[in-house]
Amino acid sequence: MLTGLDAAERRALFAHEHAHLARRRHHRFLLTVQLAARANPRLRESFWSGHRDQYQ
């Protein structure tokens, strides 16, 4: 993804992601989604299909 962006777009992307991390809520959101996906079979497939590489 980064290779398709020019320098200004990369700076904007990193600033956006940094804003998420600076609020210190990102990990809470991910944990909530992971727990919900583990508890609910209907959510499980949709969540894990998009994040399989990150959580194995």
C-alpha positions, 0 to 999 in steps of 0.5 A, spaced: 500 500 500 505 504 501 508 504 494 502 506 491 502 513 495 506 519 494 510 522 500 505 527 502 499 521 502 504 517 506 505 523 511 497 523 511 496 516 512 502 515 518 499 522 521 492 518 521 494 512 524 498 516 529 492 519 532 489 513 533 495 510 537 496 517 541 488 516 543 490 509 546 484 506 544 486 502 538 488 496 542 482 496 546 478 496 540 482 490 537 481 486 543 473 488 543 473 485 536 477 479 537 473 477 543 466 478 540 469 474 534 471 468 538 464 468 542 460 469 536 460 464 530 457 469 525 462 474 527 468 469 527 469 468 520 468 475 517 473 477 522 478 472 521 478 472 514 480 479 514 486 478 519 488 471 518 495 473 517 496 477 523 493 473 528 496 466 527 
